[in-house]
Amino acid sequence: MSSTEEQVVSDRDADRALKAKHRALWASGDYPAVAAELIPELGPELVRACGVKPGDRVLDVAAGSGNAAIPAAVAGAIVTASDLTPELFDVGRRIAAERGVALEWVEADAEAMPFADNSFDVAMSCVGVMFAPHHQAAADELVRVVRPGGTIAMINWTPEGFIGNLFATMKPYAPPPPPGAGPAPLWGNEDHVRTLFGDRVADLTVGRQTVRMDHCANPTEFRDYWKRNYGPTIAAYRFNQDRPERVEALDRDFLSFLTKWNRETEPGRTAYDAEYLLVIATKR
């Protein structure tokens, strides 16, 4: 085997290991609860913004438990929900059955999807694709699978918003990112998104909107909610589990962040306005 071939094999093995870690990360905790309890309106908002119609072929990339895919199916679309973490599909299938719709659920890497070129009318992602480590590869795949004239639509957390700052708070305590991985909240930067899609799309529009999270009674309870349910938070705590002083520091910084960002002044309630970028584009 030549050195070039050895490098190809090494790169492939490294990518498989990275994706296995990502799958385990999002399988930990209870992401379906986060989607249902904190951001249930985002999926329907994305479907509305896409203008999904009955009969449209829709791909929801990094769909999780179907926060956007299921509303698209309710709108009459023919929907494929894809995700690197199929452990999330069981909840999605149950919710879809309760809503009286059927979807195709496919395990797939957002950076290398098993779908033909130009095979969907709409490719969308609700705070999903943004967590794929290689941004350009993910953007290329979104463009590839949509037919010319079709729609690409995303909801991405912004760097300046609540979730972007949540990640900034955890960053000093989190495992180091793999080589070449881009920070997830960069997908919430308009210039970054325009650069990723380039001239392969037309009529790219963006808008900043917010969703309110008011699920917990106080910042300490909300901190525990993230620690219990959200994969990236769980990973940060696990990374420091053998260093009690680091866990204590993360607890302190996390609580300080949540206290600062709480917009509710009434005791026994919290409110966090999480900003996101709504991206809509047409493939040329």
Legacy VTK file of the C-alpha trace (Angstrom):
# vtk DataFile Version 3.0
C-alpha trace
ASCII
DATASET POLYDATA
POINTS 284 float
0.000 0.000 0.000
1.380 3.390 -0.974
1.736 6.257 1.495
-1.173 8.006 -0.224
-3.403 4.968 0.163
-2.346 4.608 3.789
-3.298 8.241 4.397
-6.702 7.694 2.811
-7.331 4.703 5.068
-6.105 6.634 8.106
-8.365 9.592 7.294
-11.341 7.272 6.774
-10.742 5.542 10.101
-10.385 8.887 11.882
-13.648 10.103 10.379
-15.455 6.920 11.443
-14.160 7.360 14.992
-15.230 11.014 15.017
-18.721 10.182 13.788
-19.034 7.397 16.360
-18.276 9.950 19.074
-20.879 12.332 17.643
-23.469 9.588 17.526
-22.766 8.664 21.158
-22.881 12.321 22.194
-26.365 12.924 20.793
-27.609 9.536 21.996
-26.700 10.486 25.565
-29.205 12.346 27.702
-32.629 12.983 26.208
-32.485 15.227 23.163
-36.101 14.434 22.164
-37.161 15.984 25.493
-35.098 19.111 24.769
-36.707 19.441 21.330
-40.213 18.891 22.676
-39.955 20.953 25.863
-37.698 23.874 24.932
-38.077 24.461 21.183
-41.286 22.765 19.942
-42.209 25.756 17.744
-38.986 25.759 15.712
-39.857 22.766 13.517
-43.247 24.120 12.437
-41.680 27.560 11.887
-39.084 26.067 9.537
-41.731 24.120 7.626
-43.810 27.287 7.268
-40.793 29.261 6.047
-40.020 26.532 3.467
-43.534 26.743 2.050
-43.850 22.951 2.166
-46.795 21.723 0.068
-48.603 18.386 -0.227
-46.575 16.030 -2.386
-43.247 17.820 -1.903
-40.278 15.515 -1.450
-38.696 16.767 1.767
-35.436 15.729 3.421
-34.890 16.703 7.054
-31.140 16.464 7.681
-29.938 15.793 11.235
-33.618 15.401 12.030
-33.285 14.018 15.543
-36.710 12.893 16.674
-38.455 14.761 13.839
-39.033 18.244 15.243
-39.322 19.554 11.660
-39.834 16.329 9.715
-43.121 15.443 11.390
-44.743 18.871 10.801
-43.663 18.583 7.149
-45.416 15.216 6.922
-48.512 16.704 8.561
-48.439 19.349 5.802
-48.735 16.535 3.254
-45.117 16.186 2.168
-43.321 12.928 1.396
-40.690 13.096 4.104
-37.363 11.424 4.758
-35.881 12.090 8.191
-32.142 11.392 8.336
-29.765 11.480 11.286
-26.393 10.126 12.354
-27.998 8.991 15.634
-30.788 6.489 14.914
-31.356 6.068 18.660
-33.469 9.228 18.349
-35.830 7.664 15.806
-37.915 5.592 18.221
-39.370 8.696 19.850
-39.904 10.229 16.424
-41.777 7.188 15.149
-44.052 7.273 18.195
-44.805 10.984 17.756
-45.435 10.499 14.038
-47.876 7.675 14.768
-49.670 9.862 17.286
-49.968 12.572 14.623
-51.218 10.060 12.067
-48.363 10.426 9.567
-45.700 8.134 8.123
-42.090 9.090 7.409
-38.994 7.300 6.174
-36.285 7.257 8.856
-32.729 6.826 7.539
-29.442 6.663 9.421
-27.156 9.053 7.536
-24.099 11.240 7.980
-24.924 14.840 7.019
-21.468 15.101 5.428
-21.943 12.034 3.185
-25.618 11.277 2.654
-26.863 8.132 0.853
-29.272 10.023 -1.399
-29.111 10.681 -5.133
-28.303 14.073 -6.604
-31.275 16.400 -7.177
-33.710 14.025 -5.440
-35.614 16.376 -3.090
-37.718 19.491 -3.494
-36.718 20.705 -0.028
-33.722 19.973 2.186
-34.051 21.467 5.660
-32.414 21.277 9.043
-33.599 22.564 12.407
-30.540 23.200 14.637
-29.130 19.928 13.342
-26.676 20.197 10.437
-24.936 23.022 12.263
-23.405 20.421 14.605
-21.730 18.432 11.813
-18.004 19.068 12.315
-17.036 19.911 8.725
-19.196 22.808 7.621
-18.294 22.889 3.942
-18.906 19.173 3.481
-22.340 19.499 5.090
-23.243 22.535 2.970
-22.128 20.714 -0.179
-24.406 17.798 0.648
-27.428 20.036 1.249
-26.914 21.570 -2.187
-26.265 18.240 -3.897
-29.452 16.447 -2.854
-31.849 19.282 -3.784
-33.152 19.624 -7.330
-32.450 22.847 -9.246
-35.078 25.360 -8.174
-35.590 23.502 -4.897
-35.331 24.968 -1.421
-32.607 24.738 1.209
-33.748 25.938 4.626
-32.102 25.969 8.035
-32.554 27.209 11.564
-29.174 27.726 13.248
-28.288 29.124 16.674
-26.322 32.381 16.435
-22.910 32.910 18.079
-24.227 35.979 19.910
-27.413 34.356 21.213
-28.233 32.266 24.259
-27.122 28.910 22.838
-23.989 30.409 21.295
-23.067 31.791 24.710
-23.961 28.496 26.372
-21.336 26.836 24.182
-18.857 29.632 24.907
-19.396 29.019 28.628
-18.745 25.292 28.256
-15.825 25.621 25.817
-13.013 25.920 28.435
-14.251 22.663 29.972
-15.148 20.724 26.827
-13.045 18.140 24.997
-10.854 19.737 22.304
-12.516 19.800 18.877
-11.162 17.471 16.184
-8.824 18.965 13.543
-10.722 20.910 10.906
-13.971 21.070 12.856
-15.809 24.373 12.773
-17.622 25.841 15.786
-21.314 24.954 15.475
-22.680 28.474 16.162
-20.765 29.824 13.128
-23.709 28.484 11.106
-25.647 31.337 12.703
-23.367 33.912 11.062
-24.774 35.237 7.785
-21.406 35.793 6.109
-20.305 32.253 6.979
-23.474 30.738 5.532
-23.175 32.779 2.331
-19.573 31.652 1.924
-20.493 27.984 2.441
-23.229 27.989 -0.213
-21.586 30.472 -2.574
-23.045 30.984 -6.031
-24.701 27.570 -6.073
-27.815 29.121 -4.532
-29.937 32.152 -5.375
-32.262 34.342 -3.345
-30.523 33.480 -0.074
-32.349 35.316 2.688
-31.651 35.314 6.401
-33.515 36.625 9.417
-32.778 36.698 13.113
-35.571 35.453 15.352
-35.855 34.200 18.912
-37.530 31.350 20.728
-38.322 31.658 24.434
-37.305 28.889 26.823
-39.219 29.108 30.098
-39.285 25.494 31.219
-37.657 25.704 34.673
-38.366 27.532 37.916
-34.864 28.874 38.551
-31.372 28.918 36.981
-30.130 26.038 39.155
-32.977 23.821 37.974
-32.270 24.839 34.378
-28.578 24.007 34.793
-29.543 20.548 36.033
-31.894 20.186 33.059
-28.997 20.725 30.612
-26.731 18.412 32.602
-29.361 15.671 32.492
-30.647 15.973 28.925
-28.258 17.721 26.527
-25.468 15.699 24.935
-22.807 18.452 24.644
-23.322 19.450 28.288
-23.133 15.826 29.403
-19.894 15.444 27.409
-18.329 18.498 29.089
-19.088 17.165 32.554
-17.877 13.668 31.684
-14.619 15.113 30.337
-13.955 16.606 33.795
-15.443 13.881 35.978
-12.057 12.895 37.448
-11.254 16.503 38.386
-13.743 17.630 41.034
-12.378 21.164 41.083
-13.078 21.518 37.351
-16.616 20.180 37.757
-17.174 22.678 40.557
-15.841 25.514 38.378
-18.052 24.472 35.458
-21.059 24.319 37.777
-20.267 27.819 39.015
-19.702 29.333 35.562
-22.774 27.605 34.134
-24.993 28.916 36.928
-23.535 32.420 36.583
-24.289 32.350 32.852
-27.869 31.168 33.368
-28.471 33.740 36.082
-27.173 36.555 33.870
-29.256 35.531 30.851
-32.510 34.988 32.740
-35.008 37.604 31.494
-37.679 36.757 34.062
-37.828 38.927 37.184
-40.682 37.116 38.914
-39.462 34.572 41.524
-40.068 30.939 40.667
-39.835 31.473 36.915
-37.164 31.750 34.232
-37.180 32.988 30.641
-34.379 32.741 28.101
-34.686 34.239 24.632
-32.560 32.111 22.312
-31.665 33.796 19.033
-31.435 31.838 15.793
-30.785 32.542 12.136
-33.488 31.448 9.700
-31.854 30.690 6.338
-33.809 30.162 3.107
-32.182 29.665 -0.290
-33.013 28.357 -3.768
-30.659 26.011 -5.588
-29.624 27.324 -8.984
LINES 1 285
284 0 1 2 3 4 5 6 7 8 9 10 11 12 13 14 15 16 17 18 19 20 21 22 23 24 25 26 27 28 29 30 31 32 33 34 35 36 37 38 39 40 41 42 43 44 45 46 47 48 49 50 51 52 53 54 55 56 57 58 59 60 61 62 63 64 65 66 67 68 69 70 71 72 73 74 75 76 77 78 79 80 81 82 83 84 85 86 87 88 89 90 91 92 93 94 95 96 97 98 99 100 101 102 103 104 105 106 107 108 109 110 111 112 113 114 115 116 117 118 119 120 121 122 123 124 125 126 127 128 129 130 131 132 133 134 135 136 137 138 139 140 141 142 143 144 145 146 147 148 149 150 151 152 153 154 155 156 157 158 159 160 161 162 163 164 165 166 167 168 169 170 171 172 173 174 175 176 177 178 179 180 181 182 183 184 185 186 187 188 189 190 191 192 193 194 195 196 197 198 199 200 201 202 203 204 205 206 207 208 209 210 211 212 213 214 215 216 217 218 219 220 221 222 223 224 225 226 227 228 229 230 231 232 233 234 235 236 237 238 239 240 241 242 243 244 245 246 247 248 249 250 251 252 253 254 255 256 257 258 259 260 261 262 263 264 265 266 267 268 269 270 271 272 273 274 275 276 277 278 279 280 281 282 283
